[in-house]
Amino acid sequence: MRTRHTTVDTGIGPITLVATRTAAGDAISGLYFRSHIRRPAQDTFGPEVPAAEDPLLSEAATQLVDYLDGRRLDFDLPLIAEGDELQRKVWMILGEIPRGVTTTYGAIAEELGDKALAWEVGQAVGSNPLCIFVPCHRVVGADGSLTGYAGGLKRKQALLTLEETDATVAGRLF
């Protein structure tokens, strides 16, 4: 079986995990919320399989739940995402944003060498097929405000709150 998926119940709602077999082996190729913006058609996910019957989906589900429950700080999974060259560059930068840190679309555009790319960066961030695993929720507006998130702003806020460091919490005025 080339592509298959499972659904995991989490504290932020059901999440669909998609795994794909490639020439290099199996990798997670998608993480989607039920009401995910830009969610691919369900038939592209392949057959649904119980996570317990698929070693990679089982491990991905365990790591995801542990992360969302605060028992895990990062992920150790094979990931693969289909996208154009700019999207892949943006997703690579997203993967390097440390836990508890946020950045802006403009800062990512500057890192790519052209601040004028901020809009394109936003489009690439919004097209990230591996949200949470590739932490696009760590990108905020230039003024620090929460901006769009494929899973909705409530989930984005929940993920950022989960990742807050003790120093960030201590420095908060509210």
Secondary structure, DSSP 8 states (H G I E B T S, - for coil): --EEEEEE--TT--EEEEEEEETTEEEEEEEEETT-TT---GGGG--B--GGG-HHHHHHHHHHHHHHTTS-SS----B-----HHHHHHHHHHHTS-TT--EEHHHHHHHTT-GGGHHHHHHHHHT-TBTTTS-GGGEE-TTS-----TT-HHHHHHHHHHH--HHHHHH---
